[in-house]
Amino acid sequence: MSVKKLENLLVNATEVTTGEVFQPKVSNRSYQVSAIADAGANASATVNIEVSNYETKNYEVLAQFTFSSINDSEESKIEVSRSAVRFVRARIVSISGSGMKINAVMNGGD
């Protein structure tokens, strides 16, 4: 039995930011992005999963997650990829409202 490797791309991010760059070990991966909002937040956010074969340049959007009007709840979205790229990162493109946190996780496969 093999153990799946999870990488935290973003943890409790609250503003426009770019997460740490990771090197996936396999091409079969899944990404989960979660938005958590406090009561009365009425918050929205757009989060990209970006990939490149170069660590510091030429990032392209693999998946875009949009969350809108989240209020006193958590919402998650998942994307599966078989893209063979060398580098992966998560980036919050926009975030509005107060009391919202973004988490992004990459499942690196077996």
GIBELFEN-V354749 format. One record per pair of residues at least 6 apart in sequence whose C-alpha atoms are under 7 Angstrom apart, sorted by the first residue. I is the first residue (numbers start at 1). J is the second residue. Records with the same first field share a line. If there is no record, write none. Layout:
I = J + J
This chain:
2 = 110
3 = 110
4 = 107 + 108 + 109 + 110
5 = 107 + 108 + 109
6 = 105 + 106 + 107 + 108
7 = 105 + 106 + 107
8 = 104 + 105 + 106
9 = 19 + 20 + 89 + 90 + 104 + 105 + 106
10 = 19 + 90 + 102 + 103 + 104
11 = 102 + 103 + 104
12 = 101 + 102 + 103
13 = 101 + 102 + 103
14 = 100 + 101 + 102
15 = 95
16 = 92 + 93 + 94 + 95
17 = 91 + 92
18 = 90 + 91 + 92
19 = 89 + 90 + 91
20 = 89
21 = 87 + 88 + 89
22 = 87 + 88 + 89
23 = 86 + 87 + 88
24 = 86 + 87 + 108
25 = 108
26 = 108 + 109
27 = 82 + 83 + 84
28 = 81 + 82 + 109
29 = 80 + 81 + 82 + 106 + 107 + 108 + 109
30 = 78 + 79 + 80 + 81 + 106 + 107
31 = 78 + 79 + 80 + 105 + 106 + 107
32 = 76 + 77 + 78 + 79 + 104 + 105 + 106
33 = 76 + 77 + 78 + 103 + 104 + 105
34 = 74 + 75 + 76 + 77 + 102 + 103 + 104
35 = 74 + 75 + 76 + 100 + 101 + 102 + 103
36 = 73 + 74 + 75 + 100 + 101 + 102
37 = 43 + 70 + 71 + 72 + 73 + 74 + 99 + 100 + 101
38 = 71 + 72 + 73 + 99 + 100
39 = 71 + 72
40 = 71 + 72
41 = 71 + 72 + 97 + 98 + 99
42 = 69 + 70 + 71 + 97
43 = 68 + 69 + 70 + 71 + 96 + 97 + 98 + 100
44 = 67 + 68 + 69 + 70 + 95 + 96 + 97
45 = 66 + 67 + 68 + 94 + 95 + 96
46 = 65 + 66 + 67 + 92 + 93 + 94 + 95
47 = 64 + 65 + 66 + 91 + 92 + 93
48 = 61 + 63 + 64 + 65 + 90 + 91 + 92 + 93
49 = 61 + 62 + 63 + 64 + 89 + 90 + 91
50 = 59 + 60 + 61 + 62 + 88 + 89 + 90
51 = 59 + 60 + 61 + 62 + 85 + 87 + 88 + 89
52 = 58 + 59 + 60 + 85 + 86 + 87 + 88
53 = 85 + 86 + 87
54 = 87
55 = 87
90 = 104
